[in-house]
Amino acid sequence: MTQNEFSSVAPPASPADEASTFRSWLEDRRDDLAELRVLHVEADDRVDLLRRLQKTLHEAGWATLGWPESVGGRGGNILHRAAIYEELALAGYPPRFVYEHLEVLLPSLVKYGHPDLMAELLPRMLRGDETWSQGFSEPGAGSDLASLRTRATRDGDHWVLNGHKIWTSWSKWAKWCLLIARTGTPESRHRGLTMFVVDLEAPGVTLTPINQSNGSPELAEIFFENVTVPANALVGEVDGGWEVAMYLLSCERGSYAWQRNTYIAQRLAEFAPKVVEPSDIERLGNSVADVFAMRSRSWSTMVELAADGRPGPQSAVNKAMLGDAEQYLFETADRAHPSGYMWAPTAREEVMQEELIFTHAIPIWGGTRQIQNITIFRQLISGQNSTPTDEYLDAALAAMTDPAGANSGLETLGFADVVADLDDLDNRRAVSAVFQAAGRSGEHTSALATLLSSVLGEGVTLALATENLGGQSTRVIVDAAATGASTIVLDSADGWIAVDAEAVSWLDDVQFLSKDRLVAGVADTSAAISFDAETVERATALGRWALACETLGAVDAMFEAAAQHTADREQFGAPLNSFQAVQFMLAEAHIARTSLREVCDTASRTLAPVPTTLAKLIAGRVGRRVGKETLQALGAIGFTEEHPHHGWYHRALTIDAVLGRSVELARHVGADLVRTGVVPVGVEIADLPGHQAASSAARSR
Ligand SMILES: Cc1cc2nc3c(=O)[nH]c(=O)nc-3n(C[C@H](O)[C@H](O)[C@H](O)COP(=O)(O)OP(=O)(O)OC[C@H]3O[C@@H](n4cnc5c(N)ncnc54)[C@H](O)[C@@H]3O)c2cc1C
């Protein structure tokens, strides 16, 4: 199909349909485009290859999908672009490095640039004829960007630029630079900055490449000496450059994370089948969970962007999650490689080495991790109700804390009826809220037993027992709250062992049972209860999801308590949360709990085995992480029974031991990845509003 054919077909189809057409298009040309899938190491070769890839996509109309017609696009929105990035990654194409600027710069240029100039320049960018760079940092202005000194002075109908930019990516190959310069007084800070489009081939521009520590000469410093910039090259208002910069940076931290995540998921699928060491297999499982959580988070951002076009401060959370996920993933690859990638003998492995080293740049470019944490603290935590209000959660919490007891609260909520119809999304949300409320309130409920009984059969109330320590120990833990159960199910390495509770007369007041005695109960055929594999799978999935949601409740409660405490308590004459070390603890806890919230939401979409398992895995990790950070933020009071923190933390740790500990689940997930080479995705392009919810089955080509 040619571009002309596309331009006669407007508007574009849905992202899912476009993705499907694009997939077929790529498949039909798989052999013809083989050389575009090679990752050359030499930067010049790489740029050349990426240009050709961009041109090829443009000629076929794919590079213009998702961009407005005013700049040569075919229409559609960011979700169309998301679909294209995903299909390219799945088909083995490299990330479009130089064209990452499409997602970083182009949205700001479309929004703030002079329409005539953009109509002239941006089609060239989309066509692959010209590339761009971003000129923000200076030798004296890194994290403190507002102190920059490169100056633009008005001179009749144009501007004159003098100064020095550094760390500009891909400038060596770029024709244009989106540059921020001072137009106000030296003291005007962010109020006196203006954004310009600068021609890097103009007289007075000198560029010196800088080699990165991974060997690639991607960075450059640029000197500007009396460079003439035309008046229509202004982007946004005079002295309004800060607004443009903030918008641009949130795009850089937001939608870029989606692009990158689709790519690293493929890298994970590529190296995983060669991993053999058990500890590395466990790391693989954790990496799958990271990528899954990252995908859920960045997908939410993409949907927000498509709806209102303004990425919020949450994009700082995306950037942090991406950095953590990517560093852990490439470190796992390095550990699992027989010699480590520093000895990489093949070109492919050299690329891996370069990527491994590049992961250290992620917490630096686009604003460092520390600066992101400050943003997260100031904009998402400080002085705000940092947990979104939710009508279901409010109702469930009120019911849970009813003096008559949590179980009567469940009746008030009509919990059993809600559980009976989990095909209904609202009911799933309500169930999730009930478990979150249980985690927050610290009340023991029969909610888990009711939920699982809906699968296991009428009248079966359940006590879940979990074999301790990876199946090695004979100790079995039973939730004491469920001692009225009619059935005890041991979730063991051998699968589910179920026994009639009547056969275990000593159940009343014990928490720790002997596995042998349970197994003996099962050996008595009258006490044995059998469930088919499908039922066990469904019940396990529901249970894991519910427990992940319960952990989320406990995690939110710990977080809010710590946020409140650090706002109220003073030391050294100031509130605790005025100290950066405390802000960072809260920011790190917030990043972790966001990942759990996202995966719980994603698991709620389908309640399928893989997403629910990953939600439970992440719940175990996040419960520990947030528990530790928030205890530290509370100080000694957090280490007492006087403060409710201990109850929430204990709960999170206890839940981890039921229906699969996070370490065990990580091993299982890692082993599945080694066997199948498939990274589960959770949210699919087809999950967009207006589309049939797709199955959560993993996809890989
Ligand atoms: C690979 C790569 C690509 C890049 N691409 C571009 C580009 O295309 N265009 C561009 O303009 N820039 C680019 N940059 C530059 C990047 O934006 C800056 O490096 C970044 O903003 C940090 O500035 P700095 O390096 O001067 O570090 P500094 O600001 O000097 O910080 C050094 C350390 O101190 C910490 N720190 C600083 N201030 C505080 C504070 N108030 N509180 C706590 N800790 C603090 C930082 O977190 C960091 O750990 C790139 C950087 C890299 C590594």
The ligand as an ORCA input file, in Angstrom:
! r2SCAN-3c Opt
* xyz 0 1
  C      22.746      9.413     27.782
  C      22.340     10.819     28.073
  C      21.638     11.527     27.131
  C      21.286     12.870     27.363
  N      20.649     13.561     26.397
  C      20.402     14.878     26.567
  C      19.852     15.651     25.501
  O      19.553     15.130     24.434
  N      19.661     16.962     25.716
  C      19.965     17.571     26.896
  O      19.751     18.754     27.010
  N      20.506     16.872     27.935
  C      20.733     15.541     27.780
  N      21.300     14.813     28.807
  C      21.695     15.501     30.024
  C      20.779     15.220     31.218
  O      19.550     15.852     31.078
  C      21.545     15.694     32.475
  O      22.689     14.884     32.567
  C      20.729     15.607     33.733
  O      19.693     16.551     33.745
  C      21.585     15.758     35.003
  O      22.443     16.862     34.932
  P      24.018     16.710     35.240
  O      24.544     15.600     34.425
  O      24.598     18.036     35.082
  O      24.076     16.231     36.749
  P      23.988     17.176     38.076
  O      22.789     18.029     38.012
  O      25.292     17.854     38.296
  O      23.777     16.073     39.177
  C      24.807     15.201     39.644
  C      24.224     14.340     40.767
  O      23.720     15.170     41.829
  C      22.351     14.918     42.072
  N      21.667     16.174     42.390
  C      21.720     17.338     41.708
  N      20.942     18.250     42.304
  C      20.366     17.652     43.374
  C      19.442     18.063     44.377
  N      18.936     19.306     44.402
  N      19.075     17.163     45.289
  C      19.559     15.901     45.268
  N      20.432     15.458     44.364
  C      20.823     16.315     43.419
  C      21.840     14.336     40.784
  O      20.684     13.543     40.994
  C      23.029     13.516     40.318
  O      23.014     12.287     40.978
  C      21.634     13.465     28.602
  C      22.316     12.737     29.581
  C      22.661     11.428     29.324
  C      23.418     10.652     30.367
*
